[in-house]
Amino acid sequence: MICFLFFTYVLFWLTLSTIKQINDLNKPEISHQTRFRSNRTLYFVINQLFQLQINLVLIDPQILQHLFIHRLPFDDIHRTFITFAIVEESLQPLISSLHDLKLSMKTSETNSRNRKHLVDHIFIKHHRLTVHVAVLHKYSSYYRIHVNHQSLPKNVHLPFGDKLRAIDYFETELHEYLFYYPRNVSHFLWLYDSSEFIHCNRRLASRMKKKYNIHESMSQLSLIVKPMVHIGQSLNQLQKHYWIAGGTLLGWYRHCGLIPYTGDADFGLFYEEYDESIRSHFLGNPVTHIWAALGLVNDSLEFRLSSGRYVFDLFWTYREGNNARWYGYQAQRSKYRRSLPLFSKVCSGDLFGYRFSVPCSPIEYLDHEYGKNNWTVPLQKDYGWINMKYHSMWNDISWMYAVRLYSPEGHLRSDELAISWVAKRFNYTYASVPSFLNVLPNETVTLPPLKSEFVQVKSQKVEEQKPVEKEEQRQEEEEEEPEGEGKENENEGQEPNEEEQEEDKNAEKPDTEAQEEKQNEEERNQNEPEEEDVDE
C-alpha cells in the first residue's frame, strides 16, 4: 500500500512538471503571435503579406547591421521607415494583396521601351510606419534597382532608389519574424558599397561601329568572357575591391564591350587591401592561374594570369599623397609608374551581361590615361601612355625577389626559364629562386658571387624610348613566357593606324550640310552615356 501511494505521488509530480514545461515552451510563441495582433506595428504588415505568400527581403543596410552585425534585437528598432525588396515576379501579387488589405500605398514608375510603365518602388503607409519595397529587376547575373521618382520627406534617405544600383544574386534565409534576409549579410553590405550602377556610352559604341567599322569578334568573346567573369567573381568572393582598367575599361565605355584587337584584360586593385589570399586563390586555378608575379608587394606588384589562350593582368595601385594613385609596370629591369586620379570607391557596370566593377568617374579616368577626349577616337598603333613615366631601376637585391614564375599546378618554378628571367639582366651568379613570395626578407641579404662576364643593364627612360602599348613592350620577354601561357598576337591591344582611320573618315564623310550638322551634334554628345532600358 505504501509503495502504491509513493508511486502515485511521483507520477502526480511528473505530470505537473511536464505540463509546466509545455506551457513554458508555448509562451514565446504566444508572445510572438501577440505582437502581430497590434495593427500599429511593422509586424502586422509583414505578417499579413507573409500569409498571402509575399516574401519580403530585408535589404536596409542600417537594419541589417543592427540585427546581424551588432546582434541587437528586432524589438529595439524604432525606425518609421524601413526598406525591403521583392523580385519582379512578385510585383503584381503584392499590389493586389495591398488592395485587398486596404493598405495605403504609392508607387514610383518609369517609362520603358518595352512597357509603358515599370513599377520600381512601392511605399506602404500604415499609421506612422512606411514600408519601402524596392523591386529587384532581374538581369542575367545580377539585380538592378532603379531610381525612385516618388516625392518623399526631406529627412528620408533611401538606401536603394537614391541612385541606380546593381547587386549580385544572393541567397536568403527566413527570419523568425517572417521576412527574409541575405544569408551572408556582411558580404551583401560589402557589395552595397560598390552597387552604384553606371552605363557604358552607347552613342559612342554605335559611332565606333558605323564610322570606324569596329565590331566585336565573337571568337574573341568566347575565349575571354568566362575567365574575366571568373576573376571578377573571385575577387568579389574574397571581398577585394577591383575595377576593369586600361584598354579593358576603354572597351567597356567606348564600345560597350571589348576593343576587338585587344589581347588581354586589365584589372586594378587597391594596395591597401592586399593580402596573400589572392595569390593563394589563383595559384593552380583551373580557370585562370597565376604564371608570373612581378614587382614587390609594396612596390609595383602585378600578377599575370593565364587561361591558356589569354593573359589577364592584376595591377595593384598605390596611393601617392592626397591627389593621386599610381601603379607600376616592369620592362626588363626598368620600373615605370603610371599615375591615376585619386579615388577610393568603385561602382558597377554591365559587360557581357555580367556585373563588373568600374571607376565611378570613367571619363576622368580615361582622360588621365589617354589625354582629354583622345580616347573617343581610335588611336595609332604606336601611341604612348601619357600617364607613364620612368621611375628607376630595380636594385640588385630587389631584382632577385621581383620576378616569380609559377607552374599551371601552382608550384614555384625554379627551372632554367625561371632562373634565366632574372639572370640575363643580373651581374651575379643567380642559380636558385630565393623565396616563394615577392617580398624582401627581414634579415640581411648577401648577394651571390659576381659573374666572370658582366652584362650591361641599361635603364629605358621615357625620353630615350617612349613607352607604347604594353604588349609591344613585352616582345623581348615573350620568349621567356612558359609554353602555352597565352602569347598575344603582334597587333593585339593596339588601335587602328592613322591610314585606316583616314580611309574610314573619307568613307563616312557626309554628303550634305544636314548630315554634317547631325554628325557634329552626335560628336558633341559622344561623352554622355545613353540610358538603356529605362529613363533613369
TISE-47468 format. One record per residue (C-alpha): x, y, z; residue in three letters. Coordinates in steps of 0.2 Angstrom, whole numbers. Layout:
xx yy zz res
X Y Z ala
...
end
This chain:
xx yy zz res
0 0 0 met
14 12 4 ile
23 8 -12 cys
7 12 -22 phe
5 29 -13 leu
23 33 -16 phe
21 28 -35 phe
5 39 -36 thr
14 54 -28 tyr
29 53 -40 val
18 51 -55 leu
7 66 -50 phe
23 77 -49 trp
30 71 -65 leu
13 75 -74 thr
14 93 -66 leu
32 96 -72 ser
28 90 -89 thr
13 102 -91 ile
24 116 -84 lys
37 113 -97 gln
24 113 -111 ile
17 129 -106 asn
35 137 -105 asp
39 131 -122 leu
22 139 -129 asn
25 156 -120 lys
37 163 -133 pro
26 158 -147 glu
11 165 -139 ile
21 181 -135 ser
27 181 -153 his
10 180 -161 gln
3 193 -149 thr
15 206 -157 arg
6 203 -174 phe
-11 207 -166 arg
-6 225 -165 ser
-11 233 -181 asn
0 248 -177 arg
17 239 -179 thr
28 233 -193 leu
24 215 -188 tyr
6 217 -194 phe
11 222 -211 val
25 209 -213 ile
13 195 -206 asn
-1 200 -217 gln
9 199 -233 leu
18 183 -227 phe
1 174 -225 gln
-3 179 -243 leu
14 172 -249 gln
23 188 -252 ile
41 186 -247 asn
49 202 -242 leu
68 203 -241 val
76 215 -229 leu
89 225 -238 ile
90 240 -227 asp
109 242 -223 pro
106 250 -206 gln
94 237 -201 ile
104 223 -207 leu
119 230 -197 gln
108 232 -182 his
102 214 -182 leu
116 203 -189 phe
132 213 -186 ile
129 221 -169 his
117 207 -164 arg
104 218 -157 leu
85 213 -155 pro
72 217 -168 phe
61 224 -155 asp
74 238 -152 asp
71 245 -170 ile
62 261 -168 his
63 267 -187 arg
47 273 -195 thr
55 270 -212 phe
62 253 -217 ile
67 246 -234 thr
63 228 -241 phe
64 221 -258 ala
54 209 -269 ile
58 200 -285 val
49 207 -301 glu
38 191 -302 glu
30 196 -285 ser
26 213 -290 leu
8 211 -296 gln
3 199 -282 pro
10 212 -270 leu
0 226 -277 ile
-16 215 -277 ser
-13 210 -259 ser
-11 228 -254 leu
-28 232 -262 his
-36 218 -253 asp
-29 223 -236 leu
-34 241 -240 lys
-17 247 -236 leu
-12 264 -242 ser
2 264 -255 met
11 274 -268 lys
22 268 -282 thr
36 275 -292 ser
36 271 -310 glu
47 274 -325 thr
45 273 -344 asn
52 258 -353 ser
55 254 -371 arg
46 238 -369 asn
32 243 -357 arg
24 260 -354 lys
25 259 -336 his
38 250 -325 leu
35 250 -306 val
51 251 -297 asp
46 256 -279 his
31 254 -268 ile
28 264 -252 phe
16 256 -240 ile
9 268 -227 lys
2 261 -211 his
-1 273 -197 his
16 281 -194 arg
26 267 -202 leu
32 267 -220 thr
37 251 -228 val
48 254 -243 his
48 239 -256 val
61 241 -269 ala
58 230 -285 val
73 219 -290 leu
74 219 -309 his
82 203 -314 lys
97 203 -327 tyr
107 189 -332 ser
118 188 -317 ser
113 202 -305 tyr
98 213 -299 tyr
96 231 -304 arg
86 243 -293 ile
80 259 -302 his
80 277 -296 val
64 282 -286 asn
54 296 -293 his
41 297 -279 gln
42 313 -268 ser
47 309 -250 leu
50 319 -235 pro
67 328 -234 lys
73 318 -219 asn
71 302 -228 val
86 295 -237 his
83 279 -247 leu
97 266 -247 pro
90 259 -263 phe
82 271 -275 gly
93 285 -272 asp
104 280 -287 lys
103 267 -300 leu
111 251 -291 arg
116 234 -295 ala
118 219 -283 ile
124 201 -287 asp
111 187 -285 tyr
111 182 -266 phe
104 168 -256 glu
91 172 -242 thr
85 164 -226 glu
69 166 -216 leu
69 176 -200 his
58 172 -185 glu
48 187 -189 tyr
43 180 -206 leu
54 191 -218 phe
69 185 -227 tyr
86 192 -227 tyr
103 189 -236 pro
111 173 -230 arg
128 182 -230 asn
124 199 -223 val
142 205 -221 ser
145 201 -240 his
129 209 -245 phe
134 225 -236 leu
151 224 -244 trp
143 223 -261 leu
132 238 -257 tyr
147 249 -256 asp
150 247 -274 ser
132 245 -281 ser
130 262 -289 glu
127 257 -307 phe
135 267 -322 ile
130 264 -341 his
143 262 -354 cys
142 275 -368 asn
130 268 -381 arg
131 283 -393 arg
150 281 -394 leu
149 262 -396 ala
137 265 -411 ser
149 278 -418 arg
163 265 -417 met
153 253 -427 lys
146 265 -440 lys
160 277 -443 lys
175 266 -440 tyr
168 249 -444 asn
174 242 -427 ile
165 226 -422 his
167 214 -408 glu
175 197 -413 ser
163 183 -407 met
178 171 -407 ser
187 183 -395 gln
172 184 -384 leu
170 166 -382 ser
188 165 -376 leu
189 180 -364 ile
172 181 -356 val
172 166 -345 lys
189 169 -337 pro
185 188 -335 met
169 183 -326 val
178 171 -315 his
191 184 -310 ile
178 197 -306 gly
168 184 -296 gln
183 178 -287 ser
189 195 -281 leu
171 199 -275 asn
171 182 -265 gln
187 187 -257 leu
180 205 -254 gln
194 214 -263 lys
188 230 -272 his
194 230 -290 tyr
190 238 -307 trp
192 235 -325 ile
206 246 -331 ala
217 251 -346 gly
211 245 -363 gly
198 234 -354 thr
189 250 -347 leu
191 259 -363 leu
182 244 -372 gly
168 244 -359 trp
165 263 -360 tyr
168 266 -378 arg
162 250 -386 his
151 243 -373 cys
161 228 -375 gly
179 224 -379 leu
191 233 -391 ile
191 219 -405 pro
210 220 -407 tyr
215 218 -389 thr
224 203 -382 gly
222 204 -364 asp
212 211 -350 ala
217 223 -335 asp
211 224 -318 phe
216 237 -305 gly
216 234 -286 leu
220 244 -270 phe
236 240 -262 tyr
228 244 -245 glu
218 228 -247 glu
232 217 -252 tyr
234 200 -243 asp
240 183 -249 glu
223 176 -251 ser
223 182 -270 ile
239 173 -274 arg
233 158 -265 ser
216 158 -274 his
224 159 -292 phe
239 148 -289 leu
234 132 -299 gly
217 139 -303 asn
208 128 -316 pro
200 143 -325 val
214 156 -324 thr
230 153 -315 his
245 164 -310 ile
260 161 -321 trp
270 176 -316 ala
271 188 -301 ala
281 204 -305 leu
287 218 -293 gly
287 218 -274 leu
271 218 -263 val
275 236 -258 asn
281 242 -275 asp
274 239 -292 ser
266 222 -289 leu
257 214 -304 glu
250 197 -306 phe
249 189 -324 arg
236 176 -325 leu
233 165 -340 ser
218 155 -346 ser
229 146 -359 gly
224 157 -373 arg
223 175 -365 tyr
233 185 -352 val
224 194 -338 phe
234 207 -328 asp
230 212 -310 leu
239 228 -305 phe
240 235 -288 trp
238 254 -286 thr
247 264 -273 tyr
242 280 -265 arg
253 295 -268 glu
249 309 -256 gly
231 316 -256 asn
230 319 -275 asn
234 303 -285 ala
237 285 -286 arg
250 275 -297 trp
253 258 -302 tyr
269 250 -309 gly
275 242 -325 tyr
291 232 -327 gln
300 232 -343 ala
315 221 -342 gln
323 228 -326 arg
316 246 -328 ser
302 252 -317 lys
289 263 -324 tyr
275 272 -315 arg
258 276 -322 arg
248 289 -312 ser
229 289 -309 leu
217 301 -302 pro
214 298 -283 leu
199 288 -279 phe
194 275 -265 ser
177 269 -271 lys
171 259 -286 val
155 257 -295 cys
146 244 -305 ser
144 242 -324 gly
137 229 -336 asp
149 219 -348 leu
143 204 -357 phe
128 204 -346 gly
138 202 -330 tyr
141 215 -317 arg
159 221 -316 phe
167 235 -305 ser
172 251 -314 val
178 268 -309 pro
164 279 -303 cys
171 293 -315 ser
176 283 -331 pro
178 299 -341 ile
190 307 -329 glu
200 290 -328 tyr
201 288 -347 leu
206 306 -349 asp
220 303 -337 his
227 288 -346 glu
225 294 -364 tyr
223 313 -364 gly
207 323 -363 lys
195 316 -376 asn
209 307 -386 asn
201 290 -382 trp
185 295 -390 thr
193 290 -407 val
204 275 -412 pro
222 279 -409 leu
238 274 -418 gln
246 258 -415 lys
262 266 -408 asp
253 278 -396 tyr
261 280 -379 gly
253 281 -362 trp
253 299 -357 ile
252 295 -339 asn
268 283 -339 met
285 289 -333 lys
301 281 -330 tyr
305 279 -311 his
320 269 -308 ser
330 253 -310 met
327 238 -298 trp
342 237 -287 asn
352 220 -286 asp
344 214 -270 ile
326 219 -275 ser
328 211 -293 trp
331 194 -285 met
314 195 -277 tyr
304 205 -291 ala
301 190 -303 val
292 174 -298 arg
285 161 -311 leu
273 148 -306 tyr
268 132 -315 ser
249 129 -320 pro
248 117 -305 glu
253 132 -293 gly
271 127 -289 his
285 140 -289 leu
296 137 -304 arg
315 136 -301 ser
319 128 -318 asp
331 136 -331 glu
317 148 -338 leu
314 155 -321 ala
332 157 -317 ile
336 165 -334 ser
322 178 -332 trp
332 186 -318 val
350 180 -323 ala
351 188 -340 lys
349 205 -333 arg
360 201 -317 phe
378 203 -314 asn
378 190 -300 tyr
378 171 -301 thr
359 168 -299 tyr
357 150 -298 ala
341 147 -287 ser
325 156 -283 val
327 163 -265 pro
308 163 -259 ser
291 159 -264 phe
284 177 -262 leu
288 194 -269 asn
294 201 -253 val
311 206 -246 leu
317 196 -231 pro
319 204 -214 asn
336 198 -212 glu
351 205 -221 thr
353 198 -239 val
370 193 -245 thr
372 194 -264 leu
379 179 -273 pro
397 179 -281 pro
399 191 -296 leu
399 184 -314 lys
415 182 -324 ser
407 192 -338 glu
396 207 -334 phe
380 211 -343 val
376 229 -347 gln
359 233 -339 val
353 250 -346 lys
338 259 -340 ser
324 263 -353 gln
320 281 -349 lys
304 289 -357 val
315 302 -366 glu
325 288 -374 glu
312 276 -378 gln
294 281 -377 lys
283 268 -369 pro
270 261 -381 val
256 248 -379 glu
262 236 -366 lys
260 221 -377 glu
274 228 -388 glu
285 231 -373 gln
284 213 -369 arg
290 207 -386 gln
308 204 -379 glu
300 194 -364 glu
288 183 -374 glu
302 170 -377 glu
303 169 -358 glu
285 165 -355 glu
280 147 -351 pro
274 137 -365 glu
255 139 -368 gly
254 154 -357 glu
243 164 -369 gly
255 174 -380 lys
247 188 -389 glu
247 192 -407 asn
258 206 -414 glu
244 218 -416 asn
233 213 -400 glu
229 228 -389 gly
233 241 -402 gln
222 254 -410 glu
220 255 -429 pro
233 265 -438 asn
232 283 -445 glu
229 277 -463 glu
215 266 -458 glu
207 280 -448 gln
208 292 -463 glu
200 279 -475 glu
186 276 -463 asp
184 295 -461 lys
183 298 -480 asn
171 283 -482 ala
159 290 -469 glu
161 309 -475 lys
144 317 -475 pro
137 322 -492 asp
126 336 -486 thr
126 350 -474 glu
112 342 -464 ala
121 326 -462 gln
137 336 -457 glu
127 345 -444 glu
119 329 -437 lys
136 321 -436 gln
143 337 -426 asn
128 335 -414 glu
132 317 -412 glu
151 321 -408 glu
146 335 -395 arg
136 322 -386 asn
148 307 -388 gln
154 308 -370 asn
137 307 -362 glu
131 289 -359 pro
115 284 -367 glu
102 277 -354 glu
96 259 -358 glu
80 251 -353 asp
73 265 -343 val
74 283 -341 asp
85 284 -325 glu
end
